[in-house]
Amino acid sequence: MRTPSFLVVPALLLATVGLVASACKDKSHCDYVTCDEAAGGAGGEGGSTATTMTTTSSMNDGGGGGGGSIDPGCVPRMMPTGASVPEDCGIFVSFTATGDGTKASPMGDLQAALDMVPTNKAVYICGDQTGNGAFTVAGGRSIFGGLFCGDWTYDETLRPRLGGLADLPALRVTGSGVTKLEDFDVAAIDAMALGGSSIGIQIDGTNADLARVIVTAADGAPGAAGAAQQKDSTPVTAHGSNGGAGCLGMMTAGAGASGLMTCGAPPADGGLGGAGTNST
């Protein structure tokens, strides 16, 4: 059993966003197709089929808005070919680094970078390594992959990967504002808690714009075992008495007494036993 790949909006709303490309007339339109999602049902139970989802979409659950958005000059794919991301666009991360978050000295701790990045700025992840954890980004902050670590230029073949933890969304986006997520992969792992789900991304109250993001979920956990069924043994009084002997001279024997069934409420009497007959 496997659980679907999830984008989750308030109260664990499940919303899958498909790749939209058939009506595109230019690259920018293909990259930023807007799909307004309606509210859906509650979070799924363990045990569904697996899917891998590539997203090219915008999502707004109605709770986001306000604040502005990141400067287009800080969006790697919108920059001129060969241009390096400007230093003042945000915090820079390489999962193998130990620096302070600048381009020359990127951080290795993604969550620390997400905690310190200002509103309308972004965290930039270079290379194609995997960072494991249950990550949370506040609305109004963005995350970009697809970057070469040497000079922080855009390279769509470089896709960092966020690996999740059991029973938690691999990435949670929460709070008002506009958040862009582009050019990276998110992979949840198997759920462990009874009835738990494997969730890739949970979006709560944020206007989120996703492009070229692949979200994969793993196995959901089975639910708790059902309670044992109570069993009542058949009481002795449920059986009728034996009938009299069939033939004693010329005398016909009477029927046996009825049984009394006490399992149900109210108790019910059984029928009389059959009357004996003289067949001689």
Legacy VTK file of the C-alpha trace (Angstrom):
# vtk DataFile Version 3.0
C-alpha trace
ASCII
DATASET POLYDATA
POINTS 280 float
0.000 0.000 0.000
1.221 3.464 -0.839
-0.107 6.931 -0.116
-0.559 9.589 -2.800
1.765 12.471 -3.355
0.152 15.360 -1.502
-0.096 19.093 -1.644
-2.047 19.866 1.511
-3.892 23.126 2.167
-5.645 24.039 5.527
-6.843 21.162 7.708
-4.713 18.835 5.609
-6.648 19.655 2.443
-5.422 17.400 -0.350
-4.876 19.083 -3.709
-2.943 17.607 -6.601
-1.717 19.974 -9.261
-0.982 18.523 -12.706
1.574 19.619 -15.258
-0.047 22.117 -17.638
1.615 22.596 -21.000
-0.775 21.911 -23.897
-1.897 25.515 -24.431
1.434 27.243 -23.780
2.548 29.790 -26.330
5.833 30.801 -24.717
8.176 29.588 -21.978
7.121 32.096 -19.332
3.474 31.078 -19.725
4.375 27.413 -19.428
6.387 28.043 -16.288
3.731 30.003 -14.436
0.292 28.611 -15.209
-2.278 29.652 -12.616
-4.639 26.989 -11.239
-6.956 28.141 -8.452
-7.712 25.130 -6.275
-11.031 24.663 -4.489
-11.237 23.366 -0.934
-11.133 19.589 -0.638
-11.467 16.828 1.939
-9.488 16.006 5.059
-6.074 14.330 5.107
-5.914 10.810 3.685
-5.707 7.542 5.543
-2.799 5.205 5.009
-2.993 2.675 2.249
-3.688 4.480 -1.042
-1.864 4.165 -4.345
1.360 6.064 -4.997
1.855 8.912 -7.426
4.708 11.186 -8.358
3.634 14.703 -9.255
5.377 17.391 -11.253
3.865 20.782 -10.517
3.599 23.874 -12.659
0.917 25.835 -10.884
-0.194 28.475 -8.438
-2.256 27.680 -5.343
-4.204 30.043 -3.136
-6.459 28.559 -0.458
-8.039 31.909 0.341
-5.992 32.526 3.476
-2.957 34.019 1.745
-2.439 37.342 0.054
-0.985 40.545 1.312
2.646 41.444 1.418
3.979 41.525 -2.222
6.263 39.042 -3.852
9.913 38.433 -4.539
11.684 40.711 -7.023
11.634 39.029 -10.492
15.335 39.852 -10.697
15.859 37.315 -7.896
14.057 34.439 -9.663
16.826 32.311 -11.240
14.881 31.088 -14.279
13.786 34.631 -15.167
17.342 35.973 -15.108
19.479 36.342 -18.270
21.424 33.232 -19.274
24.673 33.017 -17.322
23.646 35.658 -14.766
24.480 35.001 -11.117
21.840 35.440 -8.421
22.478 38.801 -6.685
23.826 38.574 -3.143
21.004 40.640 -1.644
18.263 38.303 -2.930
18.420 36.068 0.132
20.245 33.229 1.890
22.419 30.678 0.061
22.527 26.977 0.966
24.641 24.002 -0.034
23.903 20.809 1.913
27.627 20.018 2.127
28.677 23.488 3.359
29.116 24.991 6.831
29.178 28.733 6.123
27.077 31.738 7.094
24.680 31.882 4.134
26.461 34.110 1.641
27.266 33.110 -1.939
30.925 32.684 -1.053
30.130 30.807 2.175
26.740 29.068 1.921
24.984 27.459 4.883
24.469 23.721 5.222
21.397 23.946 7.483
18.325 24.552 5.333
15.925 25.089 8.239
18.222 27.688 9.789
18.268 29.519 6.458
14.468 29.362 6.196
14.161 30.766 9.720
16.386 33.761 9.027
15.416 34.758 5.468
13.451 38.061 5.365
10.000 38.514 3.830
9.995 38.719 0.012
13.457 37.161 -0.103
14.460 33.584 -0.903
16.603 30.645 0.090
18.738 29.380 -2.807
19.900 25.737 -2.789
22.686 24.794 -5.165
23.711 21.376 -6.471
21.760 18.126 -6.422
22.370 16.807 -2.904
19.668 15.687 -0.459
18.813 17.439 2.791
16.751 15.419 5.269
14.304 16.898 7.763
10.790 18.241 8.264
11.174 21.741 6.852
8.917 24.778 7.408
8.954 28.021 5.440
6.875 31.081 6.330
4.604 32.643 3.728
6.235 35.418 1.727
9.581 33.577 1.560
10.621 31.466 -1.430
12.848 28.463 -2.176
14.778 27.988 -5.424
16.902 25.095 -6.653
18.426 24.625 -10.094
21.668 26.427 -9.288
25.336 25.745 -9.945
27.328 26.000 -6.715
30.370 27.555 -8.365
28.816 30.840 -9.459
25.104 30.572 -8.534
23.913 30.587 -12.145
20.740 28.798 -13.221
21.036 25.157 -14.326
17.725 23.311 -14.595
19.487 19.914 -14.465
20.628 20.501 -10.866
17.753 19.498 -8.593
18.290 19.445 -4.818
16.079 17.044 -2.899
14.248 17.528 0.403
13.876 14.185 2.181
11.238 14.066 4.904
10.837 12.447 8.325
8.219 9.878 9.361
4.719 11.197 10.166
5.548 14.802 9.237
5.225 16.718 5.956
8.595 16.938 4.234
7.894 20.637 3.577
5.286 22.863 5.214
4.425 26.346 3.920
2.387 28.376 6.386
1.188 31.951 6.851
0.088 34.760 4.553
2.155 36.029 1.662
3.358 34.897 -1.759
5.799 31.970 -1.793
7.564 30.602 -4.872
8.888 27.032 -4.901
10.914 26.140 -7.991
13.317 23.537 -9.380
13.689 20.980 -6.586
12.275 17.630 -5.495
10.391 16.703 -2.323
10.212 13.087 -1.137
8.255 12.021 1.947
9.087 8.718 3.668
6.933 5.893 5.038
4.478 6.804 7.795
4.999 5.012 11.121
2.062 6.080 13.337
-1.106 3.980 13.105
-3.269 5.313 10.289
-0.633 7.926 9.408
-0.146 9.465 5.954
3.000 10.194 3.969
2.804 13.898 2.973
5.161 15.683 0.603
4.079 19.332 0.899
1.500 20.918 3.212
0.371 24.440 2.283
-1.571 26.346 4.934
-2.849 29.887 4.396
-0.277 30.806 1.740
-0.477 31.940 -1.884
2.016 29.380 -3.199
3.416 29.351 -6.732
5.088 26.033 -7.660
7.073 25.423 -10.844
9.066 22.323 -11.837
8.692 20.731 -8.407
8.430 16.931 -8.172
6.629 15.681 -5.049
6.697 11.984 -4.133
5.011 10.247 -1.199
5.797 6.833 0.293
3.730 4.232 2.185
0.956 5.221 4.544
0.693 3.227 7.782
-2.094 0.698 8.439
-4.828 1.727 10.845
-5.250 0.286 14.342
-6.631 -3.238 14.596
-10.378 -3.483 15.160
-11.748 -4.324 18.624
-12.461 -7.985 19.388
-16.074 -9.046 18.828
-17.913 -9.957 22.072
-19.212 -13.529 22.064
-22.101 -14.898 24.203
-22.361 -18.645 24.734
-25.751 -20.336 24.207
-27.485 -20.696 27.616
-28.764 -24.069 28.782
-32.352 -22.743 28.899
-32.308 -22.165 25.150
-32.990 -25.891 24.553
-36.480 -27.410 25.023
-37.073 -30.453 27.251
-37.234 -33.879 25.695
-40.654 -35.166 24.603
-42.255 -38.135 26.412
-41.876 -41.715 25.223
-43.756 -42.323 21.982
-45.729 -45.343 23.161
-46.575 -46.580 26.684
-49.387 -49.058 26.196
-52.387 -47.082 24.933
-51.335 -43.777 26.500
-50.139 -40.901 24.357
-47.238 -38.928 25.921
-47.321 -35.148 26.123
-44.986 -32.645 24.448
-41.739 -31.457 26.024
-41.622 -28.048 27.711
-40.521 -25.046 25.634
-36.993 -23.655 25.849
-36.180 -20.154 27.128
-33.735 -18.059 25.065
-32.098 -15.401 27.232
-29.369 -14.126 24.851
-31.500 -11.314 23.474
-33.634 -8.644 25.122
-36.377 -9.436 25.958
-36.020 -13.232 26.443
-38.028 -15.341 23.990
-39.620 -18.755 24.667
-39.112 -21.557 22.201
-41.980 -23.691 20.920
-43.225 -26.846 22.648
-41.607 -30.157 21.862
-43.454 -32.572 19.588
-46.199 -34.769 21.137
-45.537 -38.489 21.351
-47.940 -40.812 19.454
-48.992 -44.425 19.825
-48.233 -46.150 16.583
-49.233 -49.697 17.682
LINES 1 281
280 0 1 2 3 4 5 6 7 8 9 10 11 12 13 14 15 16 17 18 19 20 21 22 23 24 25 26 27 28 29 30 31 32 33 34 35 36 37 38 39 40 41 42 43 44 45 46 47 48 49 50 51 52 53 54 55 56 57 58 59 60 61 62 63 64 65 66 67 68 69 70 71 72 73 74 75 76 77 78 79 80 81 82 83 84 85 86 87 88 89 90 91 92 93 94 95 96 97 98 99 100 101 102 103 104 105 106 107 108 109 110 111 112 113 114 115 116 117 118 119 120 121 122 123 124 125 126 127 128 129 130 131 132 133 134 135 136 137 138 139 140 141 142 143 144 145 146 147 148 149 150 151 152 153 154 155 156 157 158 159 160 161 162 163 164 165 166 167 168 169 170 171 172 173 174 175 176 177 178 179 180 181 182 183 184 185 186 187 188 189 190 191 192 193 194 195 196 197 198 199 200 201 202 203 204 205 206 207 208 209 210 211 212 213 214 215 216 217 218 219 220 221 222 223 224 225 226 227 228 229 230 231 232 233 234 235 236 237 238 239 240 241 242 243 244 245 246 247 248 249 250 251 252 253 254 255 256 257 258 259 260 261 262 263 264 265 266 267 268 269 270 271 272 273 274 275 276 277 278 279
